[in-house]
């Protein structure tokens, strides 16, 4: 089994952190490639950043299909380009946000999303509604740190995760905590031990779900919502670098 995990930003450090964690948890018979997205923003911290990353993500997804991978995981909690990626892909594509929201709803009465910046709270609340996961959402809370800061200062990041998660437990009734940024990869196990609740690392959750779905031959439906886009000349759009339609 081959799974491509796309880091939709261009950060080498975050890509390396994701790779190290997934290499530890993957099955022996799973080959995992973790690739950053050259030309994309260094961090996805806004709708603008996400939009700028999407064309590069789509090119990676097309390449993965041509290369014969079994599944693709988008390792950013904004799930940038998830819907168009499924349109251009014949293999399974999972976003770590959508996947983890639905898993979280099965593991406790209410979940809380921890996001790096307060400015992203409204966006995460919109995503919860978009992915039909609103009834189980207790809250979205911010660490007050940039994505770069979560990468650069692990001790401060862990401290803020614990502090904000405790507030969500005590004030919002959260029983499941979602670490809502790929920059928080690797913290879930220790935080869960200290807090006594379920803590989900979306990158690892989505990766293991991808392994399971590939095993049983399940992928997204290519009829209707994720149908392939029409080819150029029939109302479709050219991909980056593609010449004129013939």
C-alpha positions in Angstrom: 0.0 0.0 0.0 1.3 3.5 -0.9 0.0 6.6 0.7 1.0 10.2 -0.2 0.6 12.7 2.6 0.7 16.2 1.2 1.7 19.1 3.5 -0.1 22.0 1.7 2.4 24.5 2.9 6.1 24.8 2.0 7.6 24.4 5.5 10.4 21.9 5.5 10.3 21.6 9.3 6.6 20.8 9.5 7.0 18.3 6.7 9.8 16.6 8.6 7.7 16.4 11.8 4.8 14.9 10.0 7.0 12.3 8.3 8.7 11.3 11.6 5.3 10.7 13.3 3.8 8.7 10.5 6.9 6.6 10.0 6.4 5.5 13.7 2.7 4.5 13.3 2.4 3.2 9.8 2.0 -0.5 9.2 5.0 -2.5 8.0 3.5 -3.1 4.6 2.6 0.6 4.1 4.8 2.9 2.1 4.3 6.5 3.1 5.6 9.6 1.3 5.3 13.0 2.9 5.7 15.9 0.5 5.6 19.6 1.1 4.0 21.9 -1.5 6.7 24.0 -3.1 5.4 27.5 -4.1 2.7 27.5 -1.4 2.7 29.8 1.6 5.0 28.8 4.5 1.9 28.4 6.7 -1.8 28.2 6.1 -3.2 30.8 8.5 -6.0 32.4 6.4 -8.4 31.8 3.6 -6.0 33.6 1.3 -3.2 31.2 2.3 -5.4 28.2 1.7 -6.5 29.6 -1.7 -2.9 30.1 -2.8 -2.0 26.6 -1.8 -4.8 24.9 -3.8 -3.3 24.9 -7.3 -0.1 23.4 -6.0 -2.1 20.8 -4.0 -4.1 19.8 -7.2 -0.9 19.3 -9.1 0.5 17.0 -6.4 -2.8 15.0 -6.4 -2.7 14.6 -10.2 1.0 13.5 -10.0 0.1 11.0 -7.3 -2.7 9.5 -9.4 -0.3 9.1 -12.4 2.3 7.6 -10.0 -0.1 4.9 -8.9 -0.5 5.7 -5.2 -3.4 4.1 -3.3 -4.5 7.2 -1.3 -3.8 10.8 -0.6 -4.0 12.6 2.7 -4.1 16.4 2.9 -2.2 17.3 6.1 -3.6 20.7 6.9 -6.5 21.4 9.2 -8.0 23.8 6.6 -8.3 20.9 4.1 -7.3 23.2 1.3 -8.5 22.0 -2.1 -10.2 18.9 -0.7 -13.3 19.0 -3.0 -11.4 19.8 -6.2 -8.7 17.2 -5.3 -11.4 14.6 -5.1 -12.7 15.7 -8.5 -9.3 15.2 -10.2 -8.4 12.0 -8.3 -9.5 8.4 -9.0 -7.9 7.3 -5.7 -9.1 8.1 -2.2 -8.4 11.6 -0.9 -8.9 12.4 2.8 -8.7 15.8 4.5 -7.4 15.6 8.1 -10.1 18.1 9.3 -13.2 16.5 7.8 -12.0 13.0 8.8 -11.2 13.9 12.4 -14.4 15.9 13.0 -16.5 12.8 12.2 -14.2 10.4 14.2 -14.3 12.8 17.2 -18.1 12.8 17.2 -18.1 9.0 17.8 -15.7 9.1 20.8 -17.4 11.4 23.3 -20.4 13.6 23.9 -18.7 16.8 22.7 -15.4 17.8 21.1 -13.4 21.0 21.1 -11.1 22.1 18.3 -7.9 23.8 19.3 -6.7 26.2 16.6 -3.5 28.3 16.7 -5.0 31.8 16.2 -8.2 33.5 17.4 -8.7 34.9 14.0 -9.4 31.4 12.7 -12.2 30.5 15.2 -14.9 31.7 12.9 -13.5 29.8 9.9 -13.3 26.6 12.0 -16.9 27.1 13.1 -18.0 27.4 9.4 -16.0 24.3 8.6 -17.8 22.4 11.3 -21.1 23.3 9.8 -19.9 22.6 6.2 -18.8 19.1 7.2 -22.1 18.4 9.0 -20.3 17.9 12.4 -22.0 20.8 14.3 -24.2 18.9 16.8 -21.2 17.3 18.6 -19.0 20.5 18.7 -18.6 22.0 22.1 -16.3 24.9 21.1 -13.4 26.2 19.1 -10.6 27.7 21.2 -7.4 29.4 20.2 -3.9 28.9 21.6 -2.9 32.5 20.7 0.1 31.3 18.7 1.0 31.4 15.1 1.7 28.1 13.2 5.4 29.0 13.0 5.4 29.4 16.8 3.8 26.0 17.4 6.7 24.5 15.4 9.5 26.5 16.9 8.6 26.4 20.6 7.4 22.9 21.6 7.3 23.5 25.3 5.2 26.6 25.0 2.9 24.9 22.6 2.4 21.9 24.9 1.7 24.3 27.8 -0.9 26.2 25.9 -2.5 23.1 24.6 -2.9 21.9 28.2 -4.1 25.2 29.5 -6.7 25.8 26.8 -7.9 22.2 26.8 -8.5 22.4 30.5 -10.7 25.4 29.9 -12.7 23.6 27.2 -13.2 20.6 29.6 -14.3 22.7 32.5 -16.3 25.4 30.7 -17.6 23.7 27.6 -18.0 20.1 28.6 -15.6 18.8 26.0 -14.7 15.1 26.2 -12.7 15.0 23.0 -9.9 17.4 22.1 -8.8 17.9 18.4 -5.4 19.4 17.8 -6.5 21.6 15.0 -3.2 22.2 13.1 -0.7 19.9 11.5 1.9 21.9 13.4 0.6 20.3 16.6 1.5 16.8 15.4 3.1 14.6 18.1 1.5 16.1 21.2 -1.7 14.0 21.5 -0.5 11.1 23.5 1.2 13.1 26.3 -1.7 15.6 26.5 -4.2 12.8 26.7 -2.4 11.2 29.6 -2.3 14.4 31.6 -5.9 15.4 30.9 -7.7 12.0 31.0 -9.8 12.7 27.9 -9.5 11.7 24.3 -7.0 13.8 22.3 -6.9 13.5 18.5 -4.0 14.3 16.3 -5.8 14.8 12.9 -2.8 13.8 10.8 -2.4 10.4 12.4 -6.2 9.8 12.6 -6.7 10.5 8.9 -3.6 8.5 7.9 -4.8 5.4 9.8 -8.3 5.8 8.3 -6.8 6.0 4.9 -4.9 2.7 5.5 -8.2 1.0 6.6 -10.3 2.3 3.7 -7.7 1.2 1.2 -7.7 -2.2 2.8 -11.4 -2.6 2.1 -11.4 -0.9 -1.3 -13.4 2.2 -0.3 -12.9 5.6 -2.0 -14.9 8.7 -2.7 -17.8 8.4 -5.2 -17.0 9.8 -8.6 -20.6 10.4 -9.5 -22.2 13.7 -8.6 -20.4 15.8 -6.0 -16.9 14.5 -6.9 -17.4 13.8 -10.6 -14.3 14.5 -12.7 -14.3 18.0 -14.2 -15.0 18.4 -17.9 -11.9 18.4 -20.2 -10.6 21.6 -21.7 -12.7 22.7 -24.6 -15.9 21.5 -22.9 -16.1 24.1 -20.2 -13.2 22.8 -18.2 -10.0 24.6 -17.0 -6.4 23.9 -17.8 -4.1 22.8 -15.0 -1.0 24.8 -14.2 1.6 24.8 -17.0 -0.8 23.0 -19.4 -0.7 24.2 -23.0 -3.7 25.2 -25.2 -6.3 22.5 -25.7 -6.0 20.7 -29.0 
